[in-house]
């Protein structure tokens, strides 16, 4: 596999996590499902700070997971074509697609929530810069949740981590300029 094809494969594998991570701010901007705009932490405080913060909502969690799952189902459909077989790290037909899609998408959302918890413990406010975790928290969560189910080489995860760091900065800047994000990070 060429280096370019390897990078494309890493991007393709992580695509559902990228989409799951982008879904909450897009859903907020679109104003959809406002009735789910309730804090995941129910406004609870721990150690004098919010558990996660009011900006982490059920709308974001639910839609992030659902949209990520839809992307994985679409990847399974695309797997019938030789190009997508060539860039896939595994055979989508050989996994329990519902379980895999849920764990994958949940992992991405979980990583974002977990690092919000850590930020609040460190006294950091939402949107405050925390390199490299603001850019990679959802990939770390994905790694933690999906690794027991799907074994990938360290070189793949490391490439995805580094690739994600730079992609996230680019897309967050774009999102900030388009008024989709409140911070540049």
C-alpha positions as CSV (number, residue, x, y, z in Angstrom):
1,X,0.0,0.0,0.0
2,X,1.4,3.4,-1.0
3,X,1.8,6.1,1.6
4,X,-1.0,8.2,-0.1
5,X,-3.3,5.2,-0.1
6,X,-2.5,4.6,3.6
7,X,-3.3,8.2,4.5
8,X,-6.6,7.9,2.6
9,X,-7.4,4.6,4.4
10,X,-6.7,6.3,7.8
11,X,-9.0,9.2,6.8
12,X,-11.7,6.8,5.6
13,X,-11.5,4.7,8.8
14,X,-11.8,7.8,11.0
15,X,-14.5,9.5,8.9
16,X,-17.4,8.4,11.1
17,X,-15.7,9.9,14.2
18,X,-15.0,13.1,12.3
19,X,-18.6,13.4,11.3
20,X,-19.9,12.4,14.8
21,X,-17.7,15.1,16.3
22,X,-18.9,17.8,13.8
23,X,-22.6,17.0,14.3
24,X,-23.3,18.7,17.6
25,X,-22.2,22.2,16.6
26,X,-23.9,21.8,13.2
27,X,-27.1,20.6,15.0
28,X,-26.9,23.6,17.4
29,X,-26.5,26.0,14.5
30,X,-29.4,24.5,12.6
31,X,-31.5,24.7,15.8
32,X,-32.9,21.2,15.4
33,X,-34.2,19.0,18.2
34,X,-34.2,21.9,20.6
35,X,-36.0,19.7,23.2
36,X,-32.8,17.6,23.5
37,X,-30.7,20.7,24.3
38,X,-30.4,19.6,27.9
39,X,-27.1,19.2,29.6
40,X,-25.8,15.6,29.7
41,X,-24.6,16.3,33.3
42,X,-28.0,17.6,34.4
43,X,-26.3,20.7,35.7
44,X,-24.4,18.7,38.4
45,X,-21.3,20.2,40.0
46,X,-18.3,18.3,41.2
47,X,-15.4,19.9,43.0
48,X,-16.9,23.3,42.6
49,X,-17.1,23.1,38.8
50,X,-19.7,21.7,36.4
51,X,-19.3,18.0,35.7
52,X,-19.1,18.6,32.0
53,X,-20.8,21.9,31.3
54,X,-24.1,23.1,29.9
55,X,-22.7,23.0,26.3
56,X,-22.5,19.2,26.3
57,X,-26.1,18.3,25.5
58,X,-28.2,15.2,24.9
59,X,-28.8,16.6,21.4
60,X,-25.1,16.4,20.7
61,X,-24.6,13.0,22.2
62,X,-27.6,11.4,20.5
63,X,-27.1,13.0,17.1
64,X,-23.4,12.4,17.2
65,X,-23.9,8.7,17.8
66,X,-26.7,8.4,15.2
67,X,-24.9,10.3,12.5
68,X,-21.7,8.4,13.1
69,X,-23.6,5.1,12.8
70,X,-25.2,6.2,9.5
71,X,-21.7,7.0,8.1
72,X,-20.6,3.5,9.1
73,X,-23.6,1.9,7.5
74,X,-22.8,3.8,4.3
75,X,-19.2,2.6,4.5
76,X,-20.5,-0.9,4.7
77,X,-22.6,-0.3,1.6
78,X,-19.6,1.1,-0.2
79,X,-17.5,-1.9,0.7
80,X,-19.0,-3.8,-2.2
81,X,-16.9,-1.7,-4.6
82,X,-13.2,-2.7,-5.0
83,X,-11.8,0.8,-4.4
84,X,-13.4,0.9,-0.9
85,X,-12.3,-2.6,-0.2
86,X,-8.8,-1.4,-1.0
87,X,-8.9,1.5,1.4
88,X,-10.6,-0.3,4.2
89,X,-8.7,-1.7,7.2
90,X,-11.2,-4.5,7.7
91,X,-14.1,-6.3,6.0
92,X,-17.3,-4.4,6.9
93,X,-19.3,-7.6,6.1
94,X,-17.5,-9.6,8.8
95,X,-18.4,-7.4,11.8
96,X,-21.6,-7.1,13.6
97,X,-22.3,-3.8,11.9
98,X,-24.8,-2.4,14.5
99,X,-22.5,-3.2,17.4
100,X,-19.4,-1.9,15.6
101,X,-21.2,1.3,14.4
102,X,-22.5,2.0,17.9
103,X,-19.2,1.4,19.7
104,X,-17.3,3.4,17.1
105,X,-19.7,6.4,17.3
106,X,-20.1,6.2,21.0
107,X,-16.3,6.1,21.4
108,X,-15.9,9.4,19.6
109,X,-18.6,11.0,21.7
110,X,-17.3,9.5,24.9
111,X,-13.8,10.9,24.2
112,X,-15.2,14.4,23.8
113,X,-17.2,14.1,27.1
114,X,-14.3,12.6,29.0
115,X,-12.0,15.4,28.1
116,X,-14.6,18.0,28.9
117,X,-14.7,16.4,32.4
118,X,-11.0,16.7,32.7
119,X,-11.1,20.3,31.5
120,X,-13.6,21.2,34.1
121,X,-11.5,19.5,36.8
122,X,-8.5,21.7,35.7
123,X,-10.7,24.8,35.9
124,X,-10.7,25.4,32.2
125,X,-13.8,26.9,30.6
126,X,-15.5,25.6,27.4
127,X,-13.7,26.7,24.3
128,X,-10.5,27.3,26.2
129,X,-7.4,26.1,24.3
130,X,-6.0,22.7,25.5
131,X,-3.6,21.3,22.9
132,X,-3.5,18.6,21.7
133,X,-6.6,17.2,23.5
134,X,-9.2,19.7,22.0
135,X,-8.2,18.4,18.6
136,X,-7.9,14.7,19.4
137,X,-10.2,13.8,22.4
138,X,-12.7,12.0,20.2
139,X,-10.0,9.9,18.5
140,X,-8.6,8.9,22.0
141,X,-12.2,8.0,23.0
142,X,-12.6,6.0,19.8
143,X,-9.3,4.2,20.4
144,X,-10.3,3.3,24.0
145,X,-13.7,2.0,23.1
146,X,-13.1,0.3,19.7
147,X,-9.7,-1.4,20.4
148,X,-11.1,-4.3,22.3
149,X,-13.4,-5.0,19.4
150,X,-11.1,-4.2,16.4
151,X,-7.3,-4.5,16.6
152,X,-5.4,-2.1,14.4
153,X,-1.7,-1.5,14.3
154,X,-0.1,1.3,16.4
155,X,1.1,2.9,13.2
156,X,-2.5,3.3,12.1
157,X,-3.7,4.9,15.4
158,X,-0.6,7.2,15.5
159,X,-1.2,8.4,12.0
160,X,-4.9,9.0,12.6
161,X,-4.0,10.9,15.8
162,X,-1.5,13.2,14.0
163,X,-3.7,13.6,10.9
164,X,-6.7,14.4,13.1
165,X,-4.7,17.0,15.1
166,X,-4.0,19.1,11.9
167,X,-7.4,18.4,10.2
168,X,-9.2,19.5,13.4
169,X,-7.4,22.8,13.6
170,X,-8.2,23.5,9.9
171,X,-11.8,22.6,10.2
172,X,-12.3,24.4,13.5
173,X,-10.9,27.6,12.1
174,X,-13.2,27.2,9.1
175,X,-16.1,26.5,11.5
176,X,-15.2,29.6,13.6
177,X,-15.1,31.8,10.5
178,X,-18.5,30.4,9.4
179,X,-19.9,31.1,12.9
180,X,-20.4,27.4,13.6
181,X,-18.0,27.3,16.6
182,X,-17.6,29.9,19.3
183,X,-13.8,29.3,19.6
184,X,-11.0,28.8,17.1
185,X,-9.8,25.7,18.8
